[in-house]
Amino acid sequence: MADLLATSARYIDNDIYEGAGLVNRPTTELSEIAPGIALIEAFSHVVAFRSGDGLVLFDTSLEAFGQGVLKSLRGWTKEPVSHICYTHGHADHVGGTGAFLCEACDNGARRPQILAHENVSPRFRRYELTNGYNFTINARQFAPATELRMGGQGRPGPRRFGPDPWVEPDTTFRERMEFRAGDTRFELFHAIGETDDHLWAWVPEHKAICSGDFVTWVFPNAGNPQKVQRYPLEWAKALREMAAREPELLLPAHGLPIAGKARIAGVLDTIASALEFLVSRALDMMNAGARLDDIVHGVRLPAHYMDKPYLKPVYDEPEFILHNIWRLYGGWYDGNPANLKPAPDAALARELAALAGGVGKLIQRAEELSASGAEADLRLACHLVEAAALAEPDNRDAHAARARVYGARRKSELSLMSKGIYGWAERESAKKAG
């Protein structure tokens, strides 16, 4: 059994970073974090409390992890599950619920009561409306896609995002609710950040916070380019409300648990301050009349934030959060009049190719820029090679160059989101190039 608290203390106290794989381990291994409290590491973690009258769980991980999580839990205790709290409605937090319901049914035990914010069920309805889209973007984001990560079992069948079916909450709340299980009291608070249906929990008997995805040991997922609106300033507010409780144990849904009042306060303050910095600088520029392009290329987060082992941009990244800040406060128009009612991408690409002297010229210049390896040159190279492929979509040379350029871009990036999207484009053109 890993000593997760000792590991997190060593990383935080010494600003040590040894890789995302050591802080987010989907092993289904259970660790007893404190007497009566366990954390099961999975695609998203499952936190379990012994209450004296059944187990209270926070989240159930992905559908494909449900049985593994249950097996690990039963190696720790045979107590029935009395409550399941969804921190929010993402598939990797609710997908495993069916395993626990089936166990209760098989054992003739009372069905666990499922608690969540009132926006969780509307989220499930939205996922049903956009099943194909969500399958596609998750395949791209977590490329190479696997049925396991999409929530399936690796079996043939229709492309589906999430569990089948979604397990609805039994009890919902709007702002806050409190319940007691055995001799333990749980206070649930609604806050928006990564989602609009998120909750975090305060467990006063243990001076513990279940933070869900408000703390994930990567840079906050407040920018995700393929997902709906995120709320970075409200995210920071939630972190400060957690800190005000002076917790001594922090139990996140991703990453390592953290112990120690001062250590937890420092982590929560640092994450909140990073988000507040981005919002403040972006709004200052928006209020001064800047375009989105000015903000994206003009706001940079100070390095002392990025040096923290729990703020590495290996999933989301600050540049993407700036886009979401603009969308939240300013709408979709980016300030460039040409983009208000633009020409089709392919038409613009053909015009650029004609002006350059043919698609071959675009390809040549894109590959020259890509070869330099400089970030600014790679950004330009992507524009030019994309134009080449759009101008002549059947041109195998254009697609071969596009695969090479996006392959180089993928290798240069840190975040999973960037690597996923650029890798998707690379493979798309590699197939077309033969």
C-alpha positions in Angstrom: 0.0 0.0 0.0 1.5 3.4 -1.0 1.9 6.1 1.6 0.1 8.7 -0.4 0.2 11.4 2.3 4.0 11.1 2.7 4.4 11.3 -1.0 2.3 14.4 -1.4 4.1 16.1 1.5 7.4 15.4 -0.1 6.3 16.8 -3.4 4.6 19.9 -2.0 7.2 20.8 0.6 10.1 20.4 -1.8 8.5 21.5 -5.1 9.3 18.1 -6.5 7.7 16.9 -9.8 8.4 13.4 -10.9 5.7 13.0 -13.6 1.9 12.9 -13.8 1.9 9.2 -13.7 3.1 9.2 -10.1 0.4 11.5 -8.8 -2.5 10.1 -10.9 -2.4 6.3 -10.9 -5.5 4.5 -12.2 -4.5 1.3 -10.3 -7.7 0.6 -8.3 -5.4 0.3 -5.3 -7.0 1.2 -2.0 -5.1 3.2 0.7 -6.4 3.9 4.1 -5.7 7.5 4.5 -6.9 7.9 8.1 -8.9 5.7 10.4 -12.2 5.0 8.7 -11.2 6.8 5.5 -10.0 5.1 2.3 -9.1 6.4 -1.1 -9.2 4.1 -4.2 -7.0 5.3 -7.0 -8.8 4.9 -10.3 -9.5 6.9 -13.5 -11.1 9.3 -11.0 -10.7 8.3 -7.4 -13.3 6.9 -5.1 -13.2 8.2 -1.5 -14.9 6.0 1.2 -15.9 6.9 4.8 -16.9 4.3 7.4 -19.8 6.0 9.2 -20.8 3.4 11.7 -24.0 2.8 9.7 -22.7 1.9 6.2 -20.1 3.4 3.8 -20.4 6.9 2.3 -18.7 7.1 -1.1 -17.7 10.1 -3.1 -17.8 9.2 -6.8 -17.6 5.8 -8.4 -15.1 6.3 -11.2 -15.5 5.1 -14.9 -17.9 2.3 -15.7 -14.9 0.1 -16.7 -13.3 0.7 -13.3 -16.4 -0.1 -11.2 -15.8 -3.7 -10.6 -12.1 -3.2 -9.8 -13.0 -0.4 -7.3 -15.6 -2.6 -5.7 -13.1 -5.5 -5.3 -10.6 -3.2 -3.6 -13.2 -1.8 -1.4 -14.3 -5.2 -0.3 -10.7 -6.1 0.6 -11.0 -3.3 3.2 -14.5 -3.7 4.6 -17.6 -5.7 4.0 -19.9 -2.9 5.2 -22.7 -2.1 2.8 -22.7 1.2 0.9 -25.4 3.6 2.3 -24.7 6.7 0.3 -23.0 7.7 -3.0 -22.3 11.4 -3.5 -21.6 12.5 -7.1 -19.1 15.4 -6.9 -20.3 16.2 -10.5 -21.8 14.4 -13.5 -18.7 13.6 -15.6 -18.6 10.0 -16.8 -15.4 9.3 -15.0 -17.0 10.2 -11.7 -20.4 8.4 -12.0 -19.9 5.6 -14.4 -19.1 2.9 -11.8 -22.3 3.4 -9.9 -24.0 0.4 -11.5 -21.5 -2.0 -9.9 -22.5 -0.9 -6.4 -26.2 -1.1 -7.2 -25.8 -4.6 -8.6 -23.9 -5.6 -5.5 -26.6 -4.3 -3.2 -29.3 -6.1 -5.2 -27.3 -9.4 -5.2 -26.8 -9.2 -1.5 -30.4 -8.2 -0.7 -29.0 -5.1 0.9 -30.6 -1.6 0.9 -30.0 0.3 -2.3 -27.4 3.1 -1.8 -28.9 6.6 -1.8 -27.3 8.8 -4.5 -26.9 12.5 -3.7 -25.9 15.2 -6.2 -26.4 18.8 -7.3 -29.7 19.4 -9.2 -27.8 20.1 -12.4 -26.4 16.6 -12.7 -29.5 15.1 -14.3 -29.7 17.9 -16.9 -26.0 17.1 -17.7 -27.0 13.5 -18.4 -29.7 14.6 -20.7 -27.3 16.9 -22.6 -24.8 14.0 -22.9 -27.6 11.9 -24.4 -28.3 14.6 -27.0 -24.6 14.9 -27.9 -23.5 11.3 -27.5 -21.7 11.1 -30.9 -20.0 14.5 -30.4 -18.8 13.5 -26.9 -17.5 10.2 -28.1 -15.5 11.9 -30.9 -14.0 14.6 -28.8 -13.0 12.2 -26.0 -11.4 9.9 -28.6 -9.5 12.9 -29.8 -8.6 14.2 -26.4 -7.4 10.8 -25.0 -5.9 9.5 -28.2 -5.2 6.9 -29.0 -8.8 6.2 -28.1 -9.8 3.1 -26.3 -13.2 1.7 -25.4 -12.0 1.5 -21.8 -11.6 5.2 -21.5 -14.8 6.0 -23.3 -16.7 4.0 -20.7 -17.3 0.9 -22.7 -15.9 -2.6 -22.1 -13.8 -3.0 -25.2 -16.7 -5.0 -26.9 -18.1 -4.3 -30.3 -21.2 -2.2 -30.5 -22.4 1.3 -31.0 -20.1 4.2 -30.2 -21.3 5.4 -26.8 -20.0 8.0 -24.4 -20.5 7.2 -20.7 -22.3 4.5 -18.8 -25.3 2.7 -20.1 -27.5 3.8 -18.5 -26.7 6.9 -16.6 -27.6 6.3 -12.9 -29.7 9.3 -11.7 -29.4 10.8 -8.3 -32.2 10.1 -5.7 -31.8 13.4 -3.8 -30.6 16.7 -5.2 -30.0 20.1 -3.7 -29.4 23.7 -5.0 -27.0 25.5 -2.7 -26.1 23.3 0.2 -27.4 20.3 2.1 -26.3 18.3 5.2 -26.9 14.6 6.0 -25.8 12.3 8.7 -24.7 8.7 8.3 -24.1 6.9 11.6 -22.0 9.1 13.7 -20.6 11.2 10.8 -22.0 14.5 9.5 -21.5 15.5 5.8 -22.0 19.0 4.6 -22.3 19.4 0.8 -21.8 22.8 -0.9 -22.5 23.7 -4.5 -19.9 25.6 -6.5 -19.1 26.1 -10.1 -15.7 25.7 -11.7 -15.0 22.9 -14.1 -18.8 22.3 -14.3 -22.0 23.9 -13.2 -23.1 20.8 -11.2 -20.1 20.5 -8.9 -20.2 19.9 -5.1 -17.5 19.8 -2.5 -17.9 18.3 1.0 -16.8 19.2 4.5 -16.7 16.3 7.0 -16.2 18.1 10.3 -15.6 15.0 12.5 -12.5 14.3 10.4 -11.7 18.0 9.5 -11.6 16.7 5.9 -12.6 18.1 2.5 -13.7 16.0 -0.4 -12.8 18.4 -3.2 -13.8 16.5 -6.3 -12.2 18.1 -9.4 -11.5 21.5 -7.7 -8.0 20.0 -6.9 -6.6 17.5 -9.5 -2.8 17.8 -9.3 -2.6 19.3 -12.8 -3.4 22.8 -13.9 -7.1 23.4 -13.4 -9.3 22.1 -16.2 -10.9 25.5 -16.7 -10.1 26.0 -20.4 -10.8 22.7 -22.2 -11.1 23.7 -25.9 -13.7 21.0 -26.8 -16.0 21.3 -23.8 -18.7 23.7 -22.5 -18.1 26.8 -20.4 -15.8 26.7 -17.4 -15.7 29.2 -14.5 -12.2 30.1 -13.3 -13.1 32.9 -10.9 -15.8 30.9 -9.3 -13.4 28.0 -9.1 -11.0 30.2 -7.1 -13.8 31.3 -4.8 -14.7 27.7 -4.0 -11.1 26.9 -3.1 -11.0 29.9 -0.8 -14.2 28.7 0.9 -12.6 25.3 1.4 -9.5 27.0 3.0 -11.7 29.0 5.3 -12.7 25.7 7.0 -9.1 25.1 7.9 -9.1 21.5 6.8 -6.4 19.0 8.0 -7.1 16.4 5.3 -7.8 17.1 1.6 -9.2 14.2 -0.5 -9.2 15.1 -4.3 -10.8 13.1 -7.1 -7.5 13.1 -9.0 -4.0 13.2 -7.6 -2.7 12.7 -4.1 -4.5 13.3 -0.9 -2.9 16.0 1.3 -2.5 16.3 5.1 -1.6 19.2 7.3 -3.5 22.5 7.8 -0.7 24.8 6.6 0.2 22.6 3.6 -3.4 22.4 2.4 -4.0 26.1 2.9 -0.9 26.8 0.7 -2.1 24.5 -2.1 -5.6 26.0 -2.1 -4.3 29.5 -2.1 -1.8 28.9 -4.9 -4.3 27.3 -7.2 -6.9 30.1 -6.5 -4.3 32.8 -7.0 -3.2 31.4 -10.4 -6.8 31.4 -11.6 -7.5 34.9 -10.2 -4.3 36.2 -12.0 -5.5 34.9 -15.4 -9.0 36.4 -14.9 -7.7 39.7 -13.7 -5.2 40.2 -16.5 -7.7 39.1 -19.2 -10.4 41.4 -17.9 -8.0 44.4 -17.7 -7.2 43.9 -21.3 -10.8 43.3 -22.4 -11.8 46.5 -20.6 -9.0 48.4 -22.4 -10.5 47.2 -25.8 -8.1 44.3 -26.6 -9.0 41.5 -29.0 -8.9 37.9 -28.0 -5.7 37.5 -30.0 -4.0 40.2 -27.9 -5.0 38.5 -24.7 -4.1 34.9 -25.7 -0.6 36.1 -26.8 -0.2 38.8 -24.2 -1.1 37.2 -20.8 1.5 34.9 -19.3 1.2 33.2 -15.9 4.3 33.9 -13.7 6.7 30.9 -13.6 6.5 30.4 -9.9 2.9 29.1 -10.3 3.9 26.6 -13.0 6.8 25.3 -10.9 4.4 23.8 -8.4 4.1 20.0 -8.7 0.3 20.3 -8.5 0.0 23.0 -11.2 1.8 21.4 -14.2 0.0 22.1 -17.5 -0.1 18.4 -18.5 -3.8 18.2 -19.1 -5.3 21.7 -19.5 -3.2 24.9 -19.8 -3.4 28.6 -19.1 -3.7 29.7 -22.7 -6.9 27.7 -23.1 -8.3 29.2 -19.9 -7.9 32.7 -21.5 -10.2 31.6 -24.3 -12.8 30.5 -21.7 -12.5 33.8 -19.8 -13.2 35.6 -23.1 -16.2 33.4 -23.9 -17.6 33.8 -20.4 -17.4 37.6 -20.3 -17.3 38.6 -23.9 -19.1 36.1 -26.1 -17.9 34.3 -29.2 -16.8 37.3 -31.3 -13.1 37.6 -31.0 -12.7 41.3 -32.0 -11.4 40.6 -35.5 -14.1 42.0 -37.9 -13.0 39.5 -40.6 -14.1 36.7 -38.2 -17.6 38.0 -37.7 -18.9 36.5 -40.9 -15.8 34.8 -42.4 -15.3 33.2 -45.7 -15.2 29.3 -45.7 -11.8 28.0 -44.5 -11.3 26.2 -47.8 -12.0 29.3 -49.9 -9.5 31.4 -47.9 -7.0 28.6 -48.2 -7.3 28.5 -52.0 -6.8 32.2 -52.1 -3.7 32.0 -50.0 -2.3 29.2 -52.1 -2.9 31.2 -55.3 -1.2 34.3 -53.8 1.8 32.2 -52.6 2.2 30.6 -56.0 0.6 27.2 -55.4 0.1 24.7 -52.6 3.7 23.6 -53.0 4.9 26.9 -51.8 2.7 26.7 -48.7 4.0 23.1 -48.0 7.7 24.2 -48.5 7.4 27.2 -46.1 5.4 25.2 -43.5 8.1 22.5 -43.4 10.9 25.1 -43.2 9.2 26.7 -40.2 8.5 23.4 -38.6 12.1 22.3 -38.9 13.2 25.2 -36.7 11.4 23.8 -33.7 10.7 27.2 -32.3 7.2 27.6 -30.8 6.3 30.7 -32.8 7.5 29.0 -36.0 5.5 25.8 -35.3 2.3 27.9 -34.8 2.8 29.5 -38.2 3.7 26.2 -39.8 0.4 24.7 -38.7 -1.6 27.6 -40.3 0.3 27.2 -43.6 0.1 23.4 -43.8 -3.6 23.5 -42.8 -4.2 25.9 -45.6 -2.4 23.6 -48.1 -4.6 20.6 -47.1 -7.8 22.7 -47.3 -6.9 24.2 -50.6 -6.3 20.8 -52.2 -7.9 18.2 -50.0 -6.9 15.3 -52.3 -3.2 16.4 -52.5 -1.2 13.6 -50.9 1.9 15.7 -50.6 -0.1 18.3 -48.6 -1.4 15.6 -46.3 2.1 14.1 -45.9 3.4 17.5 -44.9 0.4 18.1 -42.6 1.1 14.8 -40.8 4.8 15.8 -40.3 4.1 19.3 -39.1 1.4 18.2 -36.6 3.6 15.4 -35.5 6.3 17.8 -34.7 3.8 20.1 -32.9 2.5 17.2 -30.9 5.9 16.3 -29.7 6.6 19.8 -28.6 3.5 20.2 -26.4 3.0 19.4 -22.7 -0.7 19.2 -22.3 -2.8 16.1 -23.0 -5.4 18.3 -24.8 -2.9 19.8 -27.2 -1.1 16.4 -27.8 -4.5 14.8 -28.4 -5.8 17.3 -31.0 -2.5 17.6 -32.9 -2.0 13.8 -32.8 -5.5 13.4 -34.2 -4.7 15.7 -37.1 -1.4 13.9 -37.7 -3.0 10.5 -38.0 -5.9 11.9 -40.1 -3.5 13.2 -42.7 -1.1 10.2 -42.5 -4.1 8.0 -43.6 -4.9 10.4 -46.5 -1.3 10.5 -47.6 -1.2 6.7 -47.8 
